[in-house]
C-alpha cells in the first residue's frame, strides 16, 4: 500500500444503505411497511376507526387505557404486518373493561337508525 492512499474507516452500518464504486447501486427497504393480509388490514381499519370515535368522548381511565391498547395494536400491525396473540388478548381485555363506554357508540348508531340516517 502506498503511503499517499487515504485511510477509510466504516463504523456501525446497521440500518444504513450505501454503495461503493463507480457503478454501484444502493437500494433501501428500511422503513417500508410490512406486508399485511386482509384480516390484518381489516383490523387496522377498525382500530383506527375506534380510535377516532374515542377522541369524541370524554376521557376517562377506561378510554385512555383503550386508546393506548389500540395505539399499540396499530403500531404493531404497521410495523410487523400483524398483531400477535398477546397483543390481541390484551386488546380483548381492555375492550371488555371499557364495555360501558363502547355501548355509547352502539346507542348512537341506534339513534341514527331511528332518525333515518
Steps between C-alpha positions, in 0.01 A plus 500: 500500500631839404541755775292764317183286489214626718389306802140387499317411819142374509327499834171341591296450181192340648180651355707672229502483124805587295681397184867518410647523152427684177216267394371409844130528576349507846139409567343548840199322644530655843174649610297315238167392645473134588269301272157437652232247419131595465421413864778729626384778264143466626612507864720802433208690342272410793764601756549836331125558480450418868788730596332779305171430679674502838638846431142630500407382851597628842829346611505261794740235625317245284516704181866585561590133551298401194661768285847392615423135417360601162806717428734213590300264278507749213876544539564126511292431189666787316849389604471121466197444278302323770397517864632218715283280721611683816411837352159372387428354844595829668270687261214259579549559874505878466193492273317292761599745774378795290173336402292773667674767295461302180124467544487874434601433141237228461230722641605785274456261207154404621398864527635573152306201366179620660555843350533349151867587462 
